[in-house]
Amino acid sequence: MKSPSFEVVIIGGGCAGASTALALLQKGVTSIAIVEKSDFSQPRVGETIQPPTSQLLKQLGVWEDFLKEDHLPSSGVASAWGTSELEYTDFIFRTYGKGWHLDRNAFDTMLLRLAVERGATLFAETRLKNATKTENGWTLQCGNTKLDAQFVVDASGRACAFAKLQGAHKIQFDDLHGIYTYWEQPKDALETFGAAHTLVESVEHGWWYSALLPNGTLAVALMTDTEVIKTHQLKHTENYLDLLQQTTHTAARISRLTQVSSPAVKVANAYELDTMVGDGWLAVGDSASAYDPLSSFGIHKALQNSLEAGAAIQAALCGHTRVLKDYAQNVQHAFEGFLTTRYQYYAMETRWQDSPFWKARQQPISVHPLQEIKARPNIPPKKWNRILPNHAIQSLLQGCSTPTTAAQLVQDFQKESAHGYPDWRVIQAVSYLFINEAIG
Ligand SMILES: Cc1cc2nc3c(=O)[nH]c(=O)nc-3n(C[C@H](O)[C@H](O)[C@H](O)COP(=O)(O)OP(=O)(O)OC[C@H]3O[C@@H](n4cnc5c(N)ncnc54)[C@H](O)[C@@H]3O)c2cc1C
């Protein structure tokens, strides 16, 4: 039997996948399938959107439907960052008014429902397993079904399911994880003042985040590194609560609440794919790059990517494949902008200068430019993919196979690399190799 055939098959029906379908439909591409492995029964993290995201929801033509859902308006962020005092950033004084705490499952399923209503075909509870390049595009093994596609969109989030099959790798920038618990409010004392504020509180080992969900429960998470989770055994409730009780504002916020879930770990590290477009495919949302949740920007970026991807794919289907490279460059450029902002934010917290969590984010440069360095002999073969793609790291190691200075190594690398990475990123990669004893 002939496989069902589509112009575009989208892997992943999260906010990036569904929005890409909506953007393509707006561009007149109507033969679209969305392949989604889950049934949306598990809670999804990533619940706060900032005011400007409303503009993207309007562009996608879903704003009226969004307003009909029970998402909770958010008036701003209260943060104790760099100081123990709370400071308020009120959205109300910004151009686009309020932000929102989402019922994330409802948000994702709304986008998916609208994509289907407007013409996309959904293959629910179906997982992409394999992909084969054909003369006209791709044959995808999705669950027990084979689908043909002229173009494939990887919108599978952190799984990067299709891109990995094409040999793409994540370039990681940190080891951030969120360790989540959920709390119920007493019915007679629902939080009122500050209820709609996201609370952020920095501590020695990272930062606490808490936000009310539309169903009245409070999501509380410690954002920290894997090492801290292991050392303090934070999956054990008593150890987790011990750290939570050491906070000021977060502890006060949960003081009358009842914990209703055990600590659960979510990966939250920042990365970008080393290859996010190829012949007949591209990646969107977290499949292409993931930002630190401190930015509360992941969903916004996913929608932004989707609108740009919709235009790029439509052009590519008409033979203008150059636009795919432009799309990738925009995503990379935005990622570099995010890294700079991230550095500036973390640098504002100066209270725990010896804490490995803060050190890793504040002093990423640990080699003096004039320090003489040399790659260590017999480094075990390893795919580095940290700060720069593996091939770039290998050429840095090659560049210091004989002694040179850090500054010279960076200069020589930049001369030979056609990519045009910013200097700070190459310097950070050299520092990373130094800290990890690949360079001595
Ligand atoms: C701890 C944490 C807190 C965050 N907080 C915020 C926040 O407050 N605000 C914000 O804007 N962002 C936040 N983010 C980021 C935000 O959650 C993501 O950026 C966003 O979910 C990306 O959407 P996506 O559609 O690309 O990926 P996802 O939402 O992960 O969707 C991917 C979809 O692909 C499906 N899939 C995966 N593999 C396959 C496969 N093989 N076959 C078929 N389907 C597959 C999955 O089931 C899923 O539905 C946070 C992230 C983390 C980790």
The ligand as a Gaussian input file, in Angstrom:
#p B3LYP/6-31G(d) Opt

LIG

0 1
 C       12.355000      23.744000      33.893000
 C       11.926000      24.581000      32.716000
 C       11.191000      25.740000      32.922000
 C       10.788000      26.523000      31.829000
 N       10.077000      27.667000      32.040000
 C        9.671000      28.402000      30.987000
 C        8.856000      29.560000      31.175000
 O        8.484000      29.907000      32.300000
 N        8.484000      30.253000      30.070000
 C        8.858000      29.891000      28.800000
 O        8.503000      30.570000      27.826000
 N        9.613000      28.784000      28.596000
 C       10.014000      28.045000      29.643000
 N       10.740000      26.906000      29.433000
 C       11.081000      26.535000      28.055000
 C        9.858000      25.954000      27.334000
 O        9.264000      24.929000      28.108000
 C       10.311000      25.388000      25.977000
 O       11.110000      26.350000      25.336000
 C        9.126000      25.033000      25.092000
 O        8.380000      24.001000      25.682000
 C        9.621000      24.593000      23.708000
 O        8.525000      24.134000      22.959000
 P        8.747000      23.026000      21.826000
 O        7.434000      22.856000      21.157000
 O        9.947000      23.344000      21.036000
 O        9.130000      21.707000      22.626000
 P        8.203000      20.810000      23.564000
 O        7.238000      21.651000      24.299000
 O        9.137000      19.969000      24.360000
 O        7.395000      19.892000      22.542000
 C        8.030000      18.842000      21.843000
 C        6.972000      17.827000      21.455000
 O        7.573000      16.815000      20.652000
 C        7.073000      15.549000      21.060000
 N        8.073000      14.536000      20.661000
 C        9.314000      14.338000      21.184000
 N        9.940000      13.319000      20.539000
 C        9.078000      12.864000      19.601000
 C        9.145000      11.842000      18.631000
 N       10.228000      11.054000      18.489000
 N        8.072000      11.631000      17.818000
 C        6.959000      12.410000      17.947000
 N        6.839000      13.410000      18.862000
 C        7.880000      13.630000      19.675000
 C        6.872000      15.698000      22.561000
 O        5.938000      14.765000      23.086000
 C        6.371000      17.136000      22.665000
 O        4.967000      17.233000      22.580000
 C       11.145000      26.115000      30.516000
 C       11.861000      24.944000      30.314000
 C       12.243000      24.165000      31.395000
 C       13.019000      22.902000      31.138000

